[in-house]
Every structure is written in C-alpha cells, then in structure tokens.
Amino acid sequence: MEEKLGFLGNGSSIVTYPSIPIDCPVLHHPSIPIAIFERFEYSVLHEVEAYCYYIDINLGLIDKASFSFLNFSSDASIEVHSQEQEVVIALGSNVGDRLSNFKEALSQMRKSGIEITRHACLYETEPVYVTDQPLFLNSAIRGVTKLGPHELLSVLKKIEKEMGRIKGIRYGPRPIDLDILFYGKYRISSEILTVPHERIFERPFVMAPLVDLLGSDIDSDTVLCWHSFSKKGLFESWEELGGESLIGKDGLRRVLPVNDRLWDWSKRTSMMGILNLTPDSFSDGGKFDSVGSAISRVRTMILEGADIIDLGAQSTRPMATKISAKEELDRLIPVLEKILELPEIEGKLLSIDTFYSEVALEAIKKGAHIINDVSGGKLDSDMFQVVANLDVPYVAMHMRGDPSTMQNSENLKYDDVCKEVSEELYDRVRSAELCGVPAWRMILDPGIGFSKKTKDNLEILMGLKRMRSEVARKSLGMSHAPLLIGPSRKRFLGEICGRPCAVERDPGTVAAVTCAVLGGANVIRVHNVGDNADAVKLCDSLYADHGDPKSMKNEEIFFSESTEMESGNCVWKLADVKENRDLSSKGRPLIRKQKEWRFELQYQMQEQMTMYLGNQ
C-alpha cells in the first residue's frame, strides 16, 4: 500500500491511499474509544455513511493523515477542507527584551488568525545544546485556528523574521522561536514540518509549559489524542524527565514578571503589608488617612520585613459604603506618589487593592506594580482588559456578591467549600485569560473572610493543597500560580479566640499564617508584619530542611474512589493510582498521586486491522 500526503496552499490536504471498505472491522468494533481511534464522519460512494475510528496504530499506513471530513470516491482520492483546529505553540526568546518579544509574538499571532485560549507558566531556562548564550524565557500557548498546518508554519516563520530572527547557529540565540507542538489530533510529516514536534519528550523546557496547558481531567478527545502521541501519556513522560522536581533547579525556574524583574516565588514566602487609607476599615480605619502617618507606617513595615506594600483606599469590610473611583483616587494617589519617593522603597513592590479599572490604570501609570482585585473582575467589566493592556501581575480573589452582600445567607451556602471556591475562582482567572491576561501574571487568593463562615475559612486554611489540585483539574499551569492568603485580624479569628477587638487578634493571625504557609501559601497579607514575618521565616526554614511541600510534586490530584473520565462513548479509568493519605472518614475525597494514565485498548485493534488489510 502507498500513501501520499500533500498540503495545498489554502490549507486543504490531499490524501491518497486504497479505500477502506465499509466492512473493515476497525469501523465497527464496539470497544474502540473515540479517544484512541479518532472519529471521522464520511460519505462513501452511493451515499452509504458510517463512522471511522482511527488514529496512529503503528501500521505506518495512515499515520500522517490530517483530515476531518472525508469524501471517498472510486479512485480513493480525498480532498479535505480545513476546519478550525486546536493547536499548541511553544515560545522561546533569549535576545533583547524577552517579555516584549513574547508580547509582540502573541499580538502578531492574534492578528494572523490564531485565537489564543490558554497560556502556560513562564520559565527562565539555561540554554541547551549551545550553552554559551543568554538564558531563555520559555512558555507555550493553546489556541484555535483555521489555518492549515503549513499555512500556520508560514505565519510563524513570518513573525520570527519580522521580529529579527535570522539564520545562524542552530540552537543559538534568537529574539523569538515559535514551534508547532501539536496541530489538532493529527500527526503530520513533510519535508518542512513534523507534528508532534520531534524533540518534545526530551526537553524539560518544552514539556513543563506543555503540561501547564493541560488539566489533570482530560477535557476533550483532542487532548486525549495528544496524550496518545506519547506511549505513556504526557504526564508520565513529564515525570520520567523529572517533573516538578526539576522546577527551581537544573536551569528551569518558574517565574512571574513584575517591575522589570522575574520573581521566583518558590524560594521563600513573601510578606505583603497592609496600608489602609480609609476612615472605616474594620481593623485600623482612620489611623493612616494622612500622608504623614501613611509614610511612617510604610517605613515601619519595610523595617519589619515587608516585601510588598498593599495600598487600599476603599474599605471592603462587610456592609462597607462603596465610594466612587474618583474619591478612591483622591485618597490613594497623594500617598502613592510620596511612597515612591522613599529611598527605602527600592526593591520593594507596591500593590493596589481596588476593584475599579480606572483606579488600577492610574495607579500603575504612577508607578505601582500589582493590581489586587477583591472582586476577581466581577465589579468592573473593564478590569480584565485594562490589566491585560498594563502587563502587570493580577491578584484575583474569590468573593460572592460585593462587600454589602457577600455575607448574606445565599452567598454563604457551600456543599464543599474548597471545591466550589476553587471552581469559582478558576472561572474568574479563565475569563481574565481569555481577555489577554496570561497565566504567568496571575496570583490566586481564595478570599479568607469574604462570603465565608468561620467553618469555611478553617476548611480553606486546611485545604490549600486540595484547592490547588481542584484548579489543576482544569489547568495545571494555573494551579502553579502564586497563592496569596490574607487571614489578618479577620472576624473568624475573633470568634474562635474570643477577641472582639480586631487589633487583639494578632496571635491568632500568626497561627493562621503558619497554617497557610505550611499548606503552600506563597504570599501572606497581614497588618502586623513583624510578628508574622518571624512565623514565615520559621516555616520557610522547615521547608529548606525537609523539602518543599508547596509544589505539587508528582502532581498530587484529588479523586474520589471511583474517578472516571468520559470521552464520547468511552469511559476511561485512572490506573496505577497510589494512595497518599486517606481522609474519607471525614467525608472528604481521597488524596491520590497520579502516576500515569492507562490508555486501555490503545492498540487493541492493531492485530485485527493488520490481519484484515493483509487479506485484501
């Protein structure tokens, strides 16, 4: 048998091979899953219709096909018309302003017919093959396009050329490198293009961002097909390279860009000091509403160990009166300008606690570095787009309703608070991502004290690892984002400790902070920086001595005892799952460590198909 494959200029494909009669067993075998044998709807001569399930079965006959709608004819020539396909594109840069290069490349991709739907984390990596060159930034995106594979390749090469890439040393320096890792569900092989990319599985700097683009729950046949391109699945292939144990060493750092530097938040927990410029905040309202008192407080927090100063000019306590963006700016900007003049502020970060996009825009223009939005974009529809244009880190916090309604009975109803908060928070960051805020600029905050009862807050403090795993079901990349926790002086501490006065809750805050850091928090937001900084240093020292439990090593995923994934008519079950610890006696799911996906039936039809074709 002979196969010929070519791609026309319009992205169509011509595939020629002997037609497969409709009585071929591969078309009808009831056990063939869609996920392994790709489904195509086709019309056979005389209008006989059937379904063909097929993907690479290592026969070497049709493993290069890239088609979706087949029209069989008597001479077995098939013309395939391009449809929208999901793609994965890797990005790399080590010349010039690497972040600006990424931004420009993503912009050009959007203009060229590639809709970007997901971003991986950002990695700074040591060069390989040719080692005498600057460090790289690496990431990847998922997107959809109607471009054919060779059209897509041409578009990416054009972007590279326009951004200054020239032919030089192979694996040498380049302002931008764009590679097609996956194109739809298909394998492609031609003189100029191989998909999947031929060296994916040997490169940690490719595999790390690639895995970020996936969820531990496989969300489509296309993604399951990507797993099948590696005989052991993408997760196991990543683990064989070293997986999460590689992050932070061996030249592979996961970083967040902020204030012209790359922040590796895994090294130690960062302290965020609270500066309330409001007359009515629940803890220290009115204490720092003059410029002089605010500046004095900032100096004190920096001396006590603050890495970030979080400025808020609008109270978000329960039932707080909402003020306008103009009034908020009037309170905020004079203090912000004075803080920026302080010599002590060098090397520190300034965060703006606001849910107004107008306030966010003006504060960043003045010199602030981070936007901390308690509403997760719910209270201002322009927030996501403004943040995307500003290219700054964005803290998305979970809250139901607004400060005036967040503690009403409806907003306090949870069946499983960790699961529901994780899902609702992910929905917010997913919306931000679709507006152009990349995952590598996101910080997650589950919103301690916001639309939560005392019991809910305790569940969250004890369930931070589980919450990361819940997010990981949808996006492993987003699950790795820095986690910010702010329990400082909150009401639930007063209820538990019998401290009605907020300023008396610092000892309880220290205990809550300790719990959060040991649970994997990366940023702690507090009023009393000094006492909590000591607690954080102790927790970080424990990590240094006994390994870092913050990262999700071996991809800890939370499943019930009978977890299943459905794909089309096929049900997949997780195999080789090892129990980590059992909390089922408390009514919580088992926590399990995923070792690999077992792609049962993957090659079940190979022998039967070989025998069938051999008899023709």
N, C-alpha and C positions, 0 to 999 in steps of 0.2 A: 504494500500500500504506500502511496505517496501523498504527502501533504504539502500544500503551498500556501503561504500566508503573505499578504501584502496589505499595506495601508494606503488608501487613496488620499489625495490632498484635502478632501473635505472631512477626513476622519473616519470614512467608511472602511470596512475590511472586506477583502475577498478571500474566502477560504475554499479550497478545492480539495475534496477527498471523496472516495467512494461513499455513496449514500448508505446510511444505516437503515435497513428495513424496519418497518414498524413492529415486526415480531421479535426484534432483538430483545433478549431478556433484560438488558440494562434499562429499558424503557418502562418496564412494568414490575420489576421486583419490589414487593411491598416494603422491604426493610431498608431501602436506600434512603438515607436522610437528605433533605434539601441542602443541609449544611455541608455535606461532603460531595454529593453529586449535584452540581449546580443545575437549577431548573431553567429550562428554556421552553417557551411556548412557540410552536412552529406549525406551519401548514405543509402537509405532504400533498403530492400530486393527487388529483381527484378529491381535494378538499377533505382528506382524512386528517383529523387533528389528534395529537397526543402530547404527552409531556416527556421531555428528555432530561434525565438527571445525569449530570456528568461533571466531573472535574478531573484534574490530573490523576490518573490511575497508573502512572508509571509505565504505560504501554508505549510511550513515545510516538503516538499516532496523532492525537489531537490536543496535546498539552499546551499548544501555543495559541489556541483559539481565543479571540476576543470578540465575542458577538453576543447579542441578546435576542434579536428576533430573526429567525431563520425561515427562508423560503426555499424548500427543497424543490429541485427541478430534475428532469430526466438526466441531464448531464452533470448533476451534482455540483454545479456552480452556485455559490451562495453569496448574495450581496447583503451586507449588514449595514444598517443605518445607525449612526451614532445616537445614543441616548445619554442622559445625564448619568455620570459615573462618580462614585466616591473615590477620592484619591488621598494618598499620603505623600507629602513632600518634605524632605529634610532640608534644613538651612544650616549653613556654616559660614563664619567670617573671622578673619584674623588680620585684616588690613584696614587702617583708618578707624573711623568711629563705628565700631561693630554693631552697636544698638541701632544707630541711624541707618546702617546698611540693612539691618533686618526690617526696620520700619518701611524703608523705601521699597524693598523687595516685596513685602506684603501688600503695599499700596499698588505696585505695578501688577501683581497677580490679580488683585480685585478688578483692576481696570481691564484685564485681559481675559476675563470670563471665568475666573476661579473664585467661587464663593467660599470664604474661609469659615469653617464651622467650629473648629476646636484648635487650641494651642497647647503644646506641651510645656513643661517647665523649661527654664533656661539653664544651660550648663556651660561652665568655663572648663575647658579641657586642654590638656597638654597635647601637642602635635604628635602624630604617629607617622611612621614610615620615614618622613623627612623631619627630624626633630629640631634642627637649628632654625627655628622660626617662632614668631609670637604665639601666645596662647590663643586658642579658638573660642568663640562662642558657638554653641550648637543648640538647635531646637528642631521642632517639626510641627507641621500643621496638618489637620484633616480638612478636606474641602470637597466640594462637588463642582463638576464642570461638564459641559457638553463637548469640550474639545476632545478629539481623538487622541490616542496616546502619542503619536508622532507630532501632531499639532501642539500638544501640551509640551513636549520636549522642545520644540522650536520656540515656543513662547518663553520657556525658562532660560534657554540659551540666549535669547534676545535680551532678556532682563539682565543676565550676567554680563553680557557685552556692554550694554548701555551703562552699567554701573562700574565699568572699568576693568572687568576681568579680561586678561589676555592670556594667550598660550604661553606657558612657561614650564617650570619643573612640575612633573606630575606629583601630586600631593603637596605641592608647595604653597606659598602664601596666596591668598585671594581675598578680594573685598567681599565677594559673595559666592556661595556654592549652593546650587539648588538641584537636588536629586529626587527623581520619582522612585519612591519605595514601593508603593502599591498603586495599581490602576484597576478600580472596580474589583471584580472577583477573578481577574484573568491573569494568566501567565503570558508574557509577550517576549519573543526573542527575534531580534533582527540584527542587521549589521551595526546599527547605531543605538539600539535600545534593548535592555534586558530588564524585565519586571517579573518578579520582585528583583530589586537591586541585588546584584550578585554577591556583595560582601556584607549584607546586613548582619548576619548572625555571628560575625567575628569582631564586630566593632561596638564596644560599650557606648561610645559617644553617639552612635546611631540607635542602638537598642533602648537606651534609657529614655530618650524623648519619644521613641515609637511606642513603648509600653505606656507612657503617660497618656497617650491619646486613646487608650482603651479603658474599658471598665472591667472590673472582675466579673460582672454579669455581662455576657456577650449579648449585644443589643440588636444584632441583625445577622442575616445569612452572610452578608459581605464580610463582616468582622470575623465570623467563624471560619470563613474561607481563608482569610489572612492567616489565622492560626494554623490552618491545614497546610500552608506553604512550608511550614517547619514541621518536620515529622513529629516532634514532641510538643508542638504548640509554642506560641511566642513567649508565654510566661515561663515555661520550663527552659526554653532557650536562653532567656534573660538570666534565669537562676544559674544555669551552667556557666555563664560568663562571670558570675559573682553576684548579680542582682544588686539589691540595696546595700550590700556590704561594700560595694565599690564607691558609693557616694561619700564624698568628703575625703577620699584618698585616691591613690593611683591616678592622679591627674584628672579627676572628674568631680567637680564641685557643682552642686545645685545652688543657684544664686538668684537674688531678686535685685533688679537695678533700682537704685534710689540715690538722688543727689550726686550724680556723676561717679558713683562707685557701685560695686557689686557686693551685696550683703549676703554672706553665707550664714543663715540664721540657725544652722545646726550646731555651730561651735559653742554657743552659750546662750542662755536666756536673756533677752533684752528687757530693760526696765523702762516703762512708759509712765512718766509723772503727770498727774492731772493738774491742770491750771484752769479753774472755773472763773470766768469773768462775768458771772451772773449774780444778781442780787437774791436769787431764790433757789439755788441748788440745794439738794437735800442735806449735804454734809457741811459745806463751807461757803454757802451763798453769802455774798456781800463782803467777804474777807479780802478779796483781791480784785475789787472792781475799780481801783485806781491804778494808774500806770505805775506809780512808785511801788505800791505793795505787790503788784504782779511781778515786777522785775526782781524785787527782793526774793520772792518765792521761787522764781526760776533759778536764781543763783544758788539758793539752798538745795533745791532738788538736784542740780548738777553736781554740787559738792557731795551729796549723799549717794550719787551713783546713777542718776537718770541718763539713759541713752537717748530717749525721745521725750519731748515735752508736748503734751496734747492740750491744745487750747480750745476751750468751748465757751461760746458766748450766748448760748441758748440752753436753758435748762430742759432736760429730758426726764426729770423725775415724774412719777405718776401724777396725773392731773395738772401738770405744769401748763401755764398760759403760753400759747405759741406767739412768738414775736415775728415781725417781718424780716426779710433778708436785709433790708436797709438798716434796721435797728441792730441786727446782729453784726453787720459790718462796722457800724459806728462804735460798737463796743470792742470789736476784735482788732481792727487794723492799726489803731494807735499803739496798742500793746505789742502786736506783732512786729511793727517797724522798730520799736525800741529793743526788743529781744534780739533782733537780727544785728543790732549794733554791738551787742555784748561780745567781748573777746572770749568769754567762757563758752559761747555757743559753737565755736569752731569744732567741727567733727560730730556735733550732735544733730539730731533730726527734729523737725517741727511738724507736728501733725495737727490738722484742723478737724475738730469734732463738729460736723454740720450735716444737715440733710438738704441744704439748699445748693443747687448747682451754681447759682450766682456767687454765693459766698466762697464756694470751692474755687471757682475761677479767679476771683480777685485775690484770694489768699495765696494761691500758687504763683500768680503773677508777682506778688510782693516778695516771694522767697520761701514760702512754706514748701514742704516736701511730700506730705502724705495726706490723703483725704480719709477721714474716719466717719463713716455714714451709719448712724444707728438704725436707719430705716432700710438699709440694703437697696436703696434706689426706689423704694415704694412711694416716698412723699414728694418726689420731684422727678417727673418723667424725662427731664433733660439730663439728669445726673450722669447716667452711663455714657452718653455721647460726649459730654464735657470731659469726663475723666479719660475717655479714650483719646481725645484730642490733646490732653495735657501730658500724657505719658508719665503718670506718677502712680505709685502704689495706691491701691484702693482697699480699705478695710470694709468688708461687707458684714454687717451684723444682723442677726436674726431678731426680728420683733414682729409680732402680730398687731395690726392696727397702728395707732400712733400713741404718743405719751398720754393722751387723755382717755384712751380706750383700751390700752394694752392689758390692763388688769381686770377687765370685765369678765364675767363668767364664761362667755363664749370663747374668748381668746385664751382662757386658761385650761381648756379641755384637751387632754392628751391621752391616748391609749398607750403609747410608747414614746416618751418624750425625746429620747436620744435619736430614735429613728425618724420621728416626724420633724424635729428641728433640723436634723441633717438634710433631709429631703427638701424642706422648705428653703433652707439656706443655699443648698445647691441650685435650686431653681433660680434664685436671685443672681448668683455668680454666673450661671449659664446664660441668663439674659444679658448680663454685662458683657460676657464674652462675645455673644452674637452682635453686640453693638461695637465691638472692636477693642475691648479691654482684655489683653491676653492673660492667660493663666499665670504667666510669670510675673505679673504685677498684682496678684490677688493675695489678700490676707483675710482669714476667716475668723469670725467671732460669733459664738453660739448665743450671746446675749444673756449672760447671767443677770437675773433680776428684771428682765424685760419680758412681759407676758409669761412669767413663770411663777409657780408657787414655790414655797420652801422646799418641798419634796422634789420638785422638778429641778431646782438648782443643784441639790445634792446629787441627783441622778446624773446630771451633766458633768459635775466635777469628777465623779467616779467613772464616767463613761466616755472620756475624751478619746481613748483609743478606739472604742467601738464607733464613735461618731466619725472618726477618720475612715474607718472601714465601711461605714454606710455610704459616705461620699465616694469611696473607692469603687463601690458597685457601679456607679455611673462614670466616674473619671478618676483613674489612678493619679493623673497629674494634679488635679485639684485637691486630692486627698493629701498630697505632699505640701500644700501651701502652708505658710506660717500660720500658727494658731494663736490668736490673742484671747486672753481671758481677763475679765475685769470684775472681780468679786468685791472690790474695796468698799468697806463700810456699808454694804447693802443690807436691806431690811431683814433678809432671811438670817443673817448673822446675828442681828439683834434679837430676833425671835428665839433662836436656838440658845444664845448665850445670856439672854435676859438683859440686854443692853439697849434700852430705848433711845439713848443719845448716840448719834452716828459717830461722833469723834471718840467714843469709848469702844468702838468695835475693831480697833487696830489689831489686838491679839487674835481675834477671830479671823481677821483678814490674813494675817501671817499663816495661820493654819490652812485656810482655803488656798492661798497662793502655793504653799508647799504641796498640797494635794494636786493642784493644777500642773505644776512643773513636773512632778513625778509622773503625772499622767500624759505628759507630752506637749504641754504648752510652750510656745516659743517666745511670746511677748506677754508681760504681765503689766496691767494698767492699775495703778494704785495712787492714793493720796499721800500716804506715808512711805516715801521712797526708802529712807534709811533702814528701817526695821525689816522691810520686805526684801531689800537688796541682800541683806545678810542671809535670809532664808533661801533666796535664789542661789546665792553662791554655794551654800551647803549642798543643795540639790544638784547643781551642776558638777560639784566635786564628786558626788556619788556616781553620777554618770561617767565621769572621767575614769574612775577607779573600777567600775563594774560593767562598763559597756553602756552604749546609749540606747535606752529603750524607746526613745522618742520616735525614731524612724521605724517604719513598718517592715522590719527585716523579714524576709521570706514571705512578704505580702500576707500578713495576717488578715484573713477575711472572715466575716461573721456569717454563719449559715445556721439554719435550723437543721435538725437531724435528717430531714428528707428533702434537702435542697435540690431542686431540679431547674433546668433551663429549657424552655420550649422554643423551638425554631421550626416554623412551618408545621408539618405533621410529625416531626421527630422530637422526642424528649431526650435530653442529654442529662446524665447524672454525673456529679463530680466523683472522680475516682482517686484512690491513693490519698485520701484526706486524713491527716493525723490530728488527733485531738490535742489542743494546747491546754485548756482548762475548762472545767465544766461548771457553769453557773445555772444549769437548768433547774436546780432545786429552788432557785429564787425566781423562776418564771422568765428568765432571760434566755436568749439563744445561746447555743454552744458557740464558743470561740474556736475556730479551727484554722489550721495552717494549710494553705493550698500548696501542694507540691507540683501537680500537673493536671491538665485536662486529659481525660482518656477519650480519644476520638474513636469510640467503638464503631465498628462496621466500616471504617475508613477505606479499607482495601478488601472488604468482604466480597465485592463483585469482581475483583481483578481476575481470578482464575476462571470464573464463568464467562466473563467477557472475552478473555483470551481464547478459550475453547470455542466460543461462538464464532469469533472472527476467523479463527484458524480453519473452521469448517466451511467458510464461504468461498 
